[in-house]
């Protein structure tokens, strides 16, 4: 028997895939091919079969059976080639790469494509030869472990997919008949699943974008809460030092006053002590003289001396000595301490659960509907009938409004009819197009009825205004020289206003970011406060504007009464 080393690999090459036989099958003309290559070639030839070597035609198509003897011989040859090959047979393929099946015995080279019909992988040289003969075969990237892509029952390529059972099938599997099972090609299912994954990927991207936005808002809220807490801690520490200093000063003043009164009492007591001593001496002398007279037995001498005795006793002590603790100083101490305690900042609800400064979420519970009242509006203000918009007239023509004491004449303002005194209320205002024309100075907040008749254009609490003023792209409180928010290039601002009648304060919020902007404290209680709006604080005159202030009717359905 000839040894395997005397055999040539050319004797075991398939003429279709140009590789060493895999499950060789011999057809009636005597030529042998890989079983899978032969099936793929004959499935594409129609109703008859043709030999790829001698072109003999077979009708009907013969049954393809594996040549068992030749298969064992090929497997033995492959084993001998791996074990007894020369140095040139040392694999040249890197780990993880797929080798060319047609180069076996000549030194393995890296495969560039795998044919799903031939179930073989080819290097660049053998791919060219393969494509020349089988242009319709499906080539994919190099794949290892092709046996896993083969049907274990029919030894054919898994190229179909049952959507019902979610299993892969070959062309010979008939255990998944339609319509009970929905069977499609693996490529169709691949494209369908890929499309679903693409949609899922887009959804993930949107959720990722939203989550990142929430993370940014969370970080913004966290830093805001941290800044507020740090500011309050700094204030409390400063307040503690100031309070200790004031208590020390008050106690020192009390001690000085108490010592002064004690010294005064000592001086008075010393004087009274001398008076008492003189009185005691006088009484002792009088008592001795009276005792001598009483004991006399000479009536003539007794009656002769009696007229010369003083008729009245010496005066006694007019007032008693005591130490008076100054209660007015203690009262002043208590009053000053309580007054200073009112200055302590309230910690409030510092939480990042809302992702955007939860303080505004708390005050929104007191949302009320506010409506601009044309009867209080400056004559240059126009109102849009269909909404809550306030505009500045573009012409110099003034509206024919009846003049009264309840109308702004000095500034372009208007009040809402809803007034507040002791309860709480929240509303929102939007301002658009402030950068287009006009002065760009507008304000929102609260004002008193008396502010309508005030002279000048001062937006100060002394004039009856507690507002934020927009100018120069920033928002400013009327009592502060530092802006509370930097304006952006957007042409819209969204400001929330909160009035707390119990705490007597007015707060402002950036609704878009959820940030607290500014708070007026110690708002007086002698007048009711009304929402005030000014789309352009300075009269347009010969420079008309078209600013729009929208009063949004955010009327909460379940708002709390303050």
LOMI-404156 format. One line per 8 residues: number of its first residue (from 1); for each residue x negated, y, z of C-alpha. Coordinates in nm, 2 decimals. Layout:
// LOMI-404156
NUM	X,Y,Z; ...;
// end
This chain:
// LOMI-404156
1	0.00,0.00,0.00; -0.14,0.34,-0.10; -0.23,0.57,0.18; -0.05,0.90,0.22; -0.37,1.09,0.15; -0.37,0.94,-0.21; -0.03,1.09,-0.27; 0.02,1.43,-0.42;
9	0.27,1.69,-0.30; 0.38,1.73,-0.66; 0.55,1.39,-0.63; 0.78,1.52,-0.36; 0.88,1.86,-0.50; 1.24,1.95,-0.59; 1.27,2.09,-0.94; 1.54,2.33,-0.82;
17	1.40,2.49,-0.50; 1.03,2.40,-0.58; 0.99,2.28,-0.23; 0.93,1.94,-0.07; 1.24,1.73,-0.07; 1.50,1.78,0.21; 1.75,1.50,0.22; 1.65,1.39,-0.14;
25	1.94,1.26,-0.36; 1.88,1.06,-0.68; 2.13,1.11,-0.97; 2.21,0.85,-1.25; 1.95,0.98,-1.49; 1.68,0.90,-1.23; 1.58,1.25,-1.13; 1.57,1.35,-0.76;
33	1.66,1.68,-0.60; 1.73,1.81,-0.25; 2.09,1.72,-0.16; 2.18,2.08,-0.08; 2.02,2.22,-0.40; 2.20,1.97,-0.61; 2.54,2.05,-0.45; 2.48,2.42,-0.49;
41	2.38,2.38,-0.86; 2.67,2.15,-0.94; 2.93,2.36,-0.76; 2.85,2.65,-0.99; 2.86,2.44,-1.32; 3.24,2.39,-1.33; 3.41,2.05,-1.41; 3.10,1.86,-1.52;
49	2.74,1.82,-1.39; 2.41,1.87,-1.56; 2.07,1.75,-1.46; 1.84,2.05,-1.40; 1.54,1.85,-1.56; 1.67,1.66,-1.86; 2.00,1.84,-1.91; 2.20,1.52,-1.91;
57	2.57,1.58,-1.87; 2.78,1.38,-1.63; 3.16,1.36,-1.64; 3.30,1.33,-1.38; 3.05,1.47,-1.14; 2.88,1.18,-0.96; 2.89,1.14,-0.58; 2.58,1.28,-0.42;
65	2.41,1.04,-0.19; 2.09,1.07,0.01; 1.81,0.84,-0.11; 1.72,0.69,0.23; 1.39,0.52,0.13; 1.26,0.83,-0.04; 1.38,1.05,0.25; 1.18,0.84,0.50;
73	0.88,0.85,0.26; 0.89,1.23,0.24; 0.92,1.26,0.61; 0.62,1.03,0.66; 0.43,1.24,0.40; 0.51,1.56,0.58; 0.39,1.41,0.91; 0.06,1.29,0.75;
81	0.01,1.63,0.59; 0.05,1.81,0.92; -0.19,1.57,1.11; -0.45,1.48,0.85; -0.46,1.79,0.64; -0.79,1.97,0.57; -0.89,2.32,0.69; -0.69,2.48,0.41;
89	-0.37,2.34,0.56; -0.41,2.55,0.87; -0.09,2.77,0.90; -0.15,3.13,0.81; 0.19,3.25,0.94; 0.19,3.46,1.25; 0.41,3.35,1.55; 0.77,3.45,1.51;
97	0.75,3.46,1.13; 0.90,3.22,0.88; 0.68,3.01,0.65; 0.74,2.94,0.28; 0.89,2.59,0.24; 0.74,2.56,-0.12; 0.39,2.62,0.00; 0.37,2.31,0.23;
105	0.04,2.13,0.18; -0.14,2.43,0.04; -0.17,2.65,0.34; 0.16,2.80,0.47; 0.23,3.16,0.38; 0.48,3.41,0.51; 0.83,3.38,0.36; 1.00,3.70,0.24;
113	1.34,3.56,0.16; 1.57,3.26,0.25; 1.81,3.11,0.00; 2.14,3.02,0.17; 2.23,2.79,-0.12; 1.90,2.59,-0.13; 1.86,2.63,0.25; 1.49,2.71,0.19;
121	1.26,3.00,0.25; 1.02,3.14,-0.01; 0.71,3.35,-0.02; 0.69,3.64,-0.27; 0.54,3.41,-0.55; 0.80,3.13,-0.51; 1.08,3.39,-0.47; 1.01,3.51,-0.83;
129	1.02,3.16,-0.96; 1.34,3.08,-0.77; 1.52,3.40,-0.89; 1.43,3.32,-1.25; 1.61,2.99,-1.24; 1.89,3.07,-0.99; 1.99,3.43,-1.01; 2.33,3.37,-0.85;
137	2.20,3.22,-0.53; 2.24,3.43,-0.21; 1.91,3.55,-0.07; 1.87,3.70,0.28; 1.59,3.80,0.51; 1.37,3.51,0.62; 1.55,3.29,0.87; 1.41,3.02,1.10;
145	1.59,2.71,1.23; 1.80,2.67,0.92; 1.93,2.34,1.06; 2.14,2.55,1.30; 2.32,2.70,1.00; 2.41,2.36,0.87; 2.73,2.17,0.94; 2.65,1.87,1.16;
153	2.92,1.66,1.00; 2.87,1.74,0.63; 2.51,1.87,0.62; 2.63,2.17,0.42; 2.58,2.54,0.48; 2.82,2.71,0.73; 2.97,2.98,0.52; 3.33,3.00,0.63;
161	3.49,3.13,0.95; 3.81,3.03,1.13; 3.96,3.34,1.30; 4.21,3.13,1.49; 3.95,2.91,1.66; 3.66,3.15,1.62; 3.44,2.87,1.48; 3.21,2.86,1.17;
169	3.29,2.60,0.90; 3.13,2.46,0.58; 3.31,2.41,0.25; 3.37,2.04,0.34; 3.55,2.11,0.67; 3.93,2.05,0.63; 4.03,2.04,1.00; 4.14,2.41,0.99;
177	4.41,2.41,0.72; 4.60,2.73,0.64; 4.84,2.89,0.73; 4.80,2.75,1.08; 4.44,2.86,1.08; 4.32,3.19,0.93; 4.00,3.09,0.74; 3.79,3.35,0.56;
185	3.44,3.36,0.42; 3.17,3.43,0.67; 3.07,3.75,0.48; 3.43,3.88,0.50; 3.44,3.82,0.87; 3.09,3.97,0.91; 3.20,4.29,0.73; 3.53,4.30,0.93;
193	3.36,4.25,1.27; 3.09,4.50,1.17; 3.36,4.76,1.09; 3.52,4.70,1.43; 3.18,4.73,1.60; 3.12,5.05,1.41; 3.45,5.19,1.55; 3.36,5.07,1.89;
201	3.02,5.24,1.85; 3.19,5.57,1.75; 3.42,5.53,2.06; 3.11,5.47,2.28; 2.94,5.78,2.14; 3.25,5.99,2.21; 3.27,5.85,2.56; 2.90,5.91,2.61;
209	2.94,6.27,2.49; 3.23,6.32,2.73; 3.04,6.15,3.01; 2.74,6.37,2.95; 2.97,6.67,2.96; 3.11,6.55,3.29; 2.76,6.50,3.42; 2.67,6.86,3.32;
217	2.98,6.99,3.49; 2.90,6.77,3.79; 2.55,6.91,3.81; 2.68,7.26,3.76; 2.93,7.20,4.04; 2.67,7.05,4.26; 2.43,7.34,4.21; 2.72,7.58,4.27;
225	2.81,7.41,4.59; 2.45,7.39,4.70; 2.40,7.76,4.63; 2.72,7.85,4.82; 2.62,7.63,5.12; 2.26,7.77,5.11; 2.40,8.13,5.10; 2.63,8.05,5.39;
233	2.36,7.89,5.60; 2.14,8.20,5.53; 2.42,8.43,5.63; 2.49,8.23,5.95; 2.13,8.23,6.05; 2.11,8.60,6.00; 2.44,8.65,6.18; 2.31,8.45,6.47;
241	2.00,8.66,6.50; 2.20,8.98,6.47; 2.46,8.86,6.72; 2.19,8.76,6.97; 2.03,9.11,6.92; 2.37,9.28,6.97; 2.45,9.07,7.28; 2.11,9.15,7.42;
249	2.17,9.52,7.37; 2.52,9.51,7.52; 2.40,9.31,7.82; 2.11,9.56,7.86; 2.35,9.85,7.85; 2.57,9.68,8.10; 2.27,9.61,8.34; 2.16,9.97,8.31;
257	2.50,10.10,8.39; 2.55,9.85,8.68; 2.21,9.95,8.83; 2.30,10.32,8.80; 2.63,10.26,8.98; 2.45,10.05,9.25; 2.20,10.34,9.30; 2.48,10.59,9.32;
265	2.66,10.36,9.57; 2.35,10.34,9.78; 2.32,10.72,9.80; 2.68,10.75,9.90; 2.65,10.47,10.16; 2.34,10.64,10.31; 2.52,10.97,10.35; 2.82,10.79,10.50;
273	2.60,10.59,10.74; 2.46,10.92,10.88; 2.81,11.06,10.92; 2.91,10.75,11.11; 2.61,10.76,11.33; 2.68,11.13,11.42; 3.04,11.04,11.49; 2.94,10.75,11.71;
281	2.71,10.99,11.91; 2.98,11.25,11.95; 3.23,10.99,12.06; 2.99,10.84,12.31; 2.92,11.19,12.46; 3.29,11.27,12.48; 3.36,10.93,12.64; 3.09,10.98,12.90;
289	3.23,11.33,12.98; 3.58,11.21,13.01; 3.48,10.92,13.23; 3.30,11.17,13.46; 3.60,11.40,13.48; 3.84,11.11,13.54; 3.62,10.99,13.83; 3.61,11.34,14.00;
297	3.81,11.39,14.33; 3.78,11.77,14.34; 4.10,11.90,14.20; 3.97,12.26,14.17; 3.66,12.16,13.97; 3.87,11.92,13.75; 4.13,12.19,13.65; 3.86,12.45,13.61;
305	3.66,12.24,13.35; 3.95,12.09,13.17; 4.03,12.40,12.95; 3.67,12.40,12.81; 3.70,12.04,12.67; 3.76,12.02,12.29; 4.13,11.95,12.21; 4.06,11.72,11.90;
313	3.84,11.41,11.85; 3.55,11.42,11.60; 3.65,11.34,11.23; 3.62,10.98,11.12; 3.48,10.83,10.79; 3.68,10.96,10.49; 3.63,10.67,10.25; 3.49,10.32,10.25;
321	3.17,10.20,10.08; 3.21,9.94,9.79; 3.04,9.81,9.47; 3.25,9.85,9.15; 3.17,9.61,8.86; 3.24,9.81,8.53; 3.52,9.60,8.37; 3.52,9.83,8.06;
329	3.17,9.72,7.97; 3.28,9.36,7.98; 3.58,9.44,7.77; 3.36,9.61,7.51; 3.13,9.31,7.51; 3.42,9.07,7.44; 3.57,9.30,7.17; 3.24,9.34,6.99;
337	3.18,8.96,6.99; 3.52,8.88,6.85; 3.48,9.15,6.59; 3.15,9.01,6.48; 3.28,8.66,6.47; 3.53,8.76,6.21; 3.24,8.83,5.98; 3.14,8.46,5.97;
345	3.18,8.31,5.63; 3.43,8.02,5.60; 3.27,7.70,5.48; 3.58,7.59,5.28; 3.59,7.29,5.06; 3.25,7.23,4.91; 3.29,6.91,4.70; 3.17,6.79,4.37;
353	3.46,6.55,4.32; 3.63,6.79,4.07; 3.31,6.83,3.86; 3.39,7.20,3.83; 3.40,7.39,4.16; 3.71,7.24,4.34; 3.78,7.58,4.50; 3.97,7.69,4.20;
361	4.16,7.36,4.20; 4.28,7.45,4.55; 4.39,7.80,4.47; 4.57,7.69,4.16; 4.83,7.52,4.38; 4.96,7.88,4.44; 5.01,7.96,4.07; 5.29,8.21,4.00;
369	5.42,8.36,3.68; 5.33,8.72,3.63; 5.48,8.94,3.36; 5.35,9.29,3.25; 5.61,9.56,3.32; 5.64,9.80,3.03; 5.80,10.06,3.26; 5.46,10.10,3.43;
377	5.25,10.10,3.12; 5.04,10.38,2.98; 5.20,10.52,2.66; 4.92,10.39,2.44; 4.99,10.03,2.53; 5.19,9.81,2.30; 5.36,9.48,2.39; 5.41,9.19,2.16;
385	5.77,9.07,2.18; 5.70,8.69,2.13; 5.44,8.65,2.39; 5.27,8.80,2.69; 5.02,9.00,2.49; 4.92,9.36,2.57; 4.76,9.55,2.28; 4.60,9.90,2.25;
393	4.77,10.10,1.98; 4.55,10.15,1.68; 4.71,10.48,1.59; 4.70,10.80,1.79; 5.08,10.79,1.80; 5.20,10.74,2.15; 5.50,10.53,2.24; 5.80,10.73,2.34;
401	5.83,10.60,2.70; 6.03,10.79,2.96; 5.79,10.97,3.19; 5.82,10.89,3.56; 5.61,10.87,3.87; 5.60,10.49,3.82; 5.39,10.50,3.51; 5.01,10.52,3.45;
409	4.91,10.84,3.28; 4.54,10.87,3.36; 4.42,10.52,3.25; 4.53,10.25,3.01; 4.68,10.02,3.27; 5.00,9.83,3.34; 5.13,9.66,3.65; 5.33,9.34,3.69;
417	5.67,9.37,3.87; 5.57,9.08,4.10; 5.42,9.23,4.42; 5.25,9.05,4.70; 5.20,9.13,5.07; 5.16,8.84,5.31; 5.17,8.53,5.10; 4.93,8.37,4.85;
425	4.94,8.38,4.47; 4.73,8.28,4.17; 4.75,8.38,3.80; 4.53,8.37,3.49; 4.45,8.63,3.23; 4.29,8.59,2.88; 4.12,8.87,2.70; 4.03,8.85,2.33;
433	3.84,9.05,2.07; 3.67,9.29,2.31; 3.36,9.30,2.09; 3.55,9.42,1.77; 3.64,9.78,1.84; 3.69,10.03,2.12; 3.49,10.07,2.44; 3.49,9.71,2.54;
441	3.57,9.81,2.90; 3.87,9.62,3.04; 3.97,9.51,3.39; 4.19,9.26,3.58; 4.29,9.24,3.94; 4.54,9.40,4.17; 4.64,9.76,4.24; 4.89,9.95,4.45;
449	5.18,10.16,4.34; 4.99,10.47,4.45; 4.71,10.40,4.21; 4.94,10.52,3.92; 4.93,10.87,4.05; 4.56,10.88,4.15; 4.35,11.13,3.96; 4.04,11.03,3.77;
457	3.93,10.70,3.64; 3.77,10.54,3.95; 3.85,10.17,3.98; 3.77,10.16,4.35; 3.96,10.04,4.66; 3.98,10.40,4.77; 4.19,10.47,4.46; 4.40,10.15,4.51;
465	4.22,9.91,4.27; 4.06,9.57,4.36; 3.95,9.46,4.01; 3.66,9.32,3.81; 3.55,9.54,3.52; 3.40,9.42,3.20; 3.14,9.64,3.05; 2.81,9.57,2.86;
473	2.90,9.20,2.82; 2.91,9.15,3.20; 3.17,9.15,3.48; 3.13,9.40,3.76; 3.31,9.45,4.09; 3.40,9.82,4.14; 3.22,9.82,4.48; 2.89,9.66,4.37;
481	2.61,9.74,4.14; 2.53,9.38,4.06; 2.72,9.19,3.79; 2.89,8.87,3.91; 2.89,8.69,3.57; 2.69,8.72,3.25; 2.92,8.75,2.94; 2.87,8.53,2.64;
489	2.90,8.59,2.27; 3.25,8.44,2.27; 3.53,8.68,2.20; 3.75,8.55,2.47; 3.74,8.56,2.85; 3.96,8.35,3.08; 3.98,8.49,3.44; 4.17,8.36,3.73;
497	4.29,8.60,4.01; 4.38,8.48,4.36; 4.54,8.69,4.63; 4.55,8.57,4.98; 4.78,8.78,5.19; 4.69,8.59,5.51; 4.32,8.64,5.48; 4.36,8.98,5.31;
505	4.13,8.90,5.03; 4.13,8.90,4.64; 3.91,8.64,4.46; 3.82,8.60,4.10; 3.72,8.28,3.91; 3.58,8.19,3.57; 3.85,7.94,3.45; 3.63,7.80,3.17;
513	3.35,7.70,3.41; 3.56,7.67,3.73; 3.32,7.90,3.91; 3.40,8.16,4.18; 3.30,8.50,4.07; 3.37,8.76,4.34; 3.59,8.82,4.65; 3.71,9.15,4.80;
521	3.76,9.11,5.18; 3.96,9.33,5.43; 4.22,9.44,5.18; 4.45,9.68,5.37; 4.81,9.58,5.46; 4.98,9.92,5.44; 5.09,9.87,5.07; 5.20,9.58,4.85;
529	4.96,9.47,4.58; 5.06,9.41,4.21; 4.87,9.24,3.93; 4.71,9.50,3.71; 4.59,9.47,3.35; 4.39,9.71,3.13; 4.29,9.58,2.78; 4.08,9.90,2.72;
537	4.02,10.11,3.02; 3.92,10.42,2.84; 4.18,10.60,2.62; 4.11,10.52,2.25; 4.17,10.87,2.13; 4.00,10.91,1.79; 3.83,10.56,1.83; 4.13,10.33,1.84;
545	4.09,9.97,1.95; 4.28,9.65,1.89; 4.20,9.46,2.21; 4.44,9.19,2.31; 4.50,9.09,2.67; 4.71,8.78,2.70; 4.89,8.71,3.03; 4.94,8.34,3.03;
553	5.26,8.23,3.20; 5.09,7.94,3.40; 5.40,7.86,3.61; 5.32,7.54,3.80; 5.62,7.31,3.84; 5.51,7.20,4.19; 5.33,7.50,4.31; 5.31,7.57,4.68;
561	5.45,7.88,4.84; 5.19,8.08,5.01;
// end
